[in-house]
Amino acid sequence: MGLLDVLFGRKRLKDARGDKLFTLSSACVTMQAELGMKLGGAAAVCFKPLSAGEFVRAENELQELLDVVVQETGSRIRRRTDELGFEWLIVEDPDFEDLVTTVHLIGSELKARGFGSRLLAAIFRFERRGDPVYWIYGYKRGAFWPFVPRGEKERDNAGELELKAKLERELPVEPDLSRWFALFDAPV
């Protein structure tokens, strides 16, 4: 960041780091065997919306990307815009390896097309004792954190810390707990 950026309040957004997504595949064995978690068969990639000028070009490129991903992995992909205006690419696939690969491919392709700074998070759904459990990957930090919702707008902090303790040797877990953002209305 240069002096003019500081003076005018501009700052450059960090680019996405998707290189650690595949660690979730190996940690999945521990999640299932030791923690009794079941695969949810769904994940999503969340990114910031584009400006009007970028929208038309990006919209065409994004649709081409999704067509290629569907052909290569066989995953089902749908799009959704949430009430805050963020875009979600929801991926459904019963094969967990394909699910992780598809999410990684989407993130990599968006980054390669110049939209890496707009990638926010990938979220993977699991279930434990009939309740949803999520592992969220923050693209800017290149780390995961658990999210265990309880009810409408509450979370199970003790459950999240337990998951962190049991999986931090297998996953790059975000060390700063204040960055463990909740995604209550995630479409997965």
C-alpha positions, 0 to 999 in steps of 0.5 A: 500500500502506498502513501496515496492509498493511505491518504485517500483511504484506499486499500487493496483487498487480499487475494484468495488462498485456496491452497489448503482446501484439500486438507479437509478431505483427509480430516474428513476421516477423523470427523466421521470415525472419531467425531461421529459426523456425517457428510452433508453432501453440500458446500457453497462458495460465497463471493462479493457481488461485482460492480455494474461495469464488471457484471456483464463480462463476469456473468458470461465467464461465470456461466462458462466456468459453471458449465465446465465444472459440471462437466468435469465433476458431475456435481450439481451447482446452483446460484443464489443471491442472499439478502445482503447481496452476496453471491453463493454458488451451492455445490451438491455432490454425494462424493465428498472428494468431488465436492471438495474438488469442485469447490476448489475448482470454482475458487481457482477459476474465479481467482484465475479470471481476476476475481480472487479478491472477491472470494470470501468463504467456502462452507461445507455442511456436516451433521452430528447427532442430527444437528448441522455442523459447518466447516468454513474456509476463509479465503483471505486467511487460508484457514478453517473454523468450525461453526455449530449453530443452535437455534435461530441466531445462537451458536455452540461455542463449546462445541466449536472449541471441541472441534478445533481441539480435535482437528487442529492437527489435521486442518489449518484452523484460524487461530484468532477466534474473533475471526470465526464468523457465523454464517447462520443463513448460508444456503447449505 
